[in-house]
Amino acid sequence: MRGETITAAFAGRLGTFALDARFEVPARGVAALFGASGCGKTTVLRCVAGLTRLPGGVLRVGRDVWQDGPRFRAPHRRPVGYVFQEASLFPHLSVTGNLRYGLRRARQGDDDAAPPVAFDEVVDLLGLARLLARPTAVLSGGERQRVAIGRALLSQPRLLLMDEPLAALDRPSKDDILPYLETLHDALAIPVLYVSHDIAEVERLADTLVLMEHGRVRAVGPLADLLADPALPLVRAPEAAEVLDAVVIDHDPAYGLATVAVAGGRLVVPAEAGTVGTHRRLRILASDVSLCRSPPAAGASSILNVLPARITGAQPTDGHLVTVVLALGADGAGAPLLARVTRKSWDLLGLAAGQPIHAMVKGVALVDRP
Ligand SMILES: Nc1ncnc2c1ncn2[C@@H]1O[C@H](COP(=O)(O)OP(=O)(O)OP(=O)(O)O)[C@@H](O)[C@H]1O
């Protein structure tokens, strides 16, 4: 579905809740529906699956119309895989049995669709080989969720819907399953609508962000753009961060560091391994970036990453802080980055939009799998 989009418009009342959600996202990669609890994310997903029917709704997936005016494709005729917070596996079936159930539900191939996902491929991508013969009752929460995702994928969905798939898991199980989701993202051509209220999760997985507030879509666009938009509340969040696409250009195993290139600069980042030429996703917290007018002399600072940039905007944050939006590169033509400084520093340095500056990056993490 290259170049195609998913277009959705759902408006109406559910009890006292008013939904008016409209968005268009690419029909590839992961689009995250993100927003506070109760803003309507699950309701949108249910509308996409056809489980909630709002009159006047519109849903187009690529060239297929699933809802428009009187046209409404019944839920069981929509080729979606649905993964919920709690994996609802069949208790009387083994892992293999649950996965095979997905295969039985598989839609027949159509020309438009992504290539079919094979049983062995799913087992491999989700690390299920060891579990195949087990009854589902003995699985851990993370394992159950991997099986649920596998079952959904084997139904050969045109679209994968994931509703807080990690929310019910403890931290170690989340950390266990996230790399599998990243692998799926890279390996499969199936677009994903991913509901979450955890921005760190979104920053690891999403390409596109649909930011929801009180039943409405506040903003939609590439994740990196929205994270650095001073008009949106994301920049003011305590954990505000930016994600950057980086290409590995060197790896130094002696120090466990890789040098990566991003648009407008280079960074040295912790990396156990690094294949030159591979793309990786970086996440840099605003609170890990400070600003200086000129770079410290060589050998004068422990900070390895000092990058020329331009200030493009700023947003007062939390009384005494300012979140500064930067564009990397001396000409400010590179990727966006956020820095968090005190309002006092902002005043003392006489900072303003348009000024050249240096970003001192104290912490940076690769947040995807090598
Ligand atoms: N069928 C319904 N009848 C009445 N109210 C409903 C119905 N479905 C959803 N709501 C209400 O709509 C609002 C949005 O619910 P929804 O589950 O979509 O939010 P959410 O953003 O997914 O929240 P969370 O992150 O907590 O899961 C809630 O106030 C919910 O109670």
The ligand as a Tripos MOL2 file, in Angstrom:
@<TRIPOS>MOLECULE
LIG
   31    33     1     0     0
SMALL
NO_CHARGES

@<TRIPOS>ATOM
      1 N1        -20.5550    3.0070   24.2420 N.pl3     1 LIG1
      2 C1        -20.3040    4.0440   25.0440 C.ar      1 LIG1
      3 N2        -21.2890    4.6380   25.7350 N.ar      1 LIG1
      4 C2        -21.0300    5.6780   26.5520 C.ar      1 LIG1
      5 N3        -19.8190    6.2120   26.7420 N.ar      1 LIG1
      6 C3        -18.7910    5.6590   26.0900 C.ar      1 LIG1
      7 C4        -18.9590    4.5290   25.2120 C.ar      1 LIG1
      8 N4        -17.7640    4.2020   24.7010 N.ar      1 LIG1
      9 C5        -16.8640    5.0700   25.2330 C.ar      1 LIG1
     10 N5        -17.4810    5.9280   26.0590 N.ar      1 LIG1
     11 C6        -16.8190    7.0190   26.8100 C.3       1 LIG1
     12 O1        -16.0300    7.7150   25.8830 O.3       1 LIG1
     13 C7        -14.8550    8.2270   26.5230 C.3       1 LIG1
     14 C8        -13.6290    7.8110   25.7270 C.3       1 LIG1
     15 O2        -13.3820    6.4430   25.9600 O.3       1 LIG1
     16 P1        -12.1520    5.6700   25.2810 P.3       1 LIG1
     17 O3        -12.1390    4.2990   25.9000 O.co2     1 LIG1
     18 O4        -12.2700    5.7570   23.8250 O.co2     1 LIG1
     19 O5        -10.9270    6.5410   25.7700 O.3       1 LIG1
     20 P2         -9.3600    6.1950   25.7160 P.3       1 LIG1
     21 O6         -8.6930    7.4170   25.2370 O.co2     1 LIG1
     22 O7         -9.1440    4.9390   24.9530 O.co2     1 LIG1
     23 O8         -9.0500    5.9860   27.2380 O.3       1 LIG1
     24 P3         -8.0120    4.9810   27.9910 P.3       1 LIG1
     25 O9         -6.6260    5.4720   27.6340 O.co2     1 LIG1
     26 O10        -8.3320    5.1850   29.4340 O.co2     1 LIG1
     27 O11        -8.2980    3.6070   27.4960 O.co2     1 LIG1
     28 C9        -14.8770    7.6970   27.9340 C.3       1 LIG1
     29 O12       -15.3460    8.7280   28.7660 O.3       1 LIG1
     30 C10       -15.8450    6.5470   27.8650 C.3       1 LIG1
     31 O13       -16.4760    6.3630   29.0960 O.3       1 LIG1
@<TRIPOS>BOND
     1     1     2 1
     2     2     3 ar
     3     2     7 ar
     4     3     4 ar
     5     4     5 ar
     6     5     6 ar
     7     6     7 ar
     8     6    10 ar
     9     7     8 ar
    10     8     9 ar
    11     9    10 ar
    12    10    11 1
    13    11    12 1
    14    11    30 1
    15    12    13 1
    16    13    14 1
    17    13    28 1
    18    14    15 1
    19    15    16 1
    20    16    17 2
    21    16    18 1
    22    16    19 1
    23    19    20 1
    24    20    21 2
    25    20    22 1
    26    20    23 1
    27    23    24 1
    28    24    25 2
    29    24    26 1
    30    24    27 1
    31    28    29 1
    32    28    30 1
    33    30    31 1
@<TRIPOS>SUBSTRUCTURE
     1 LIG1         1 GROUP 0 **** ****
